[in-house]
Amino acid sequence: MKICKLAFYHIVMSKDTINLAIIGIIKTPWLTPNNMPIQPAGAKNVKGTIVLNESYVKGLKNLEEFSHIILIYQLHLMGW
């Protein structure tokens, strides 16, 4: 399987700026936008992996108690 790495972020906002700090990556089978689904229904049986930087792992304690998580990500390593 080919792996695409997408970063996800810790967001810090002030009155005038929004700063994003990479806190991990998302691995998927897509290396380019070609054939990449734009909606979850298009990737029904496709698996991805979230790799979180070690310093943020404690913040996921009891995550399994939630039905959904929201990831904010940027497709900056897709090879456009």
N, C-alpha and C positions, 0 to 999 in steps of 0.2 A: 504494500500500500504506500502510495506517495503521501507525504505529509505537508500540509500547509500550516505555517505557524502564524497565528494572529495574536497580537498583544491585547491584554485588557488592563484596566487602569484604576488607580486610586485618584479621585478627583478632589482638587482643592480649589475653592472659589472665593473670590473677593468681589468687591463692588465693580472692579474694572477688568478682572482677568479670570480665566479658568485654566488651571494647570493640571495636566494629566501625568501620572507617574506609572510606568509599566509595573504591574504586580504579578504577571504571569503570561502564559501563552495558551492559545486554543489550537489543538492539532486536528485537522480534518483531511479527508482524502483529496481535496482540490488544491492544485498549485496555481491555477489561473481562474479568472472568472468564467471561462468557457465551460458550459454545461453545469456550472454551479447553480443550485436552486436559490431563488430569492425568497422563498417562503418555506417553512418547515415541512409542509405537506410534500414538497418536491424531494425531500431527503428522508422519507419515511423510515427506511430500515438502515440508514447510514449512522455510524457511530463516530463520535468525536471525543477528544480527551482534553480536559482542562489541567494544565500544569501550573500550579500556584507557587510563587516564590515562597520559600520556607518561612520567612518572617511573617507571613500573613495566614499561615495554616491555623493557628489558634482561633482566629476570627471566624472559622467555619464550624466551630463546635456546635453540635445539635442541628446542623444544616438539614439533616434527613427528616426533621420534623416539619419542614416546609414543603408545599406542593410545587412551587416554582422558584426559580432564581432569575434575576435580570443581569445580563452581562452587557457592559458597554465596551465595545471593541472597535478597532480600526483595522481595515484591510491593507495595512501598509507593507506587508511582505508577500503579497500575492503575485508579484511578477507581472504587473500590468503591462 
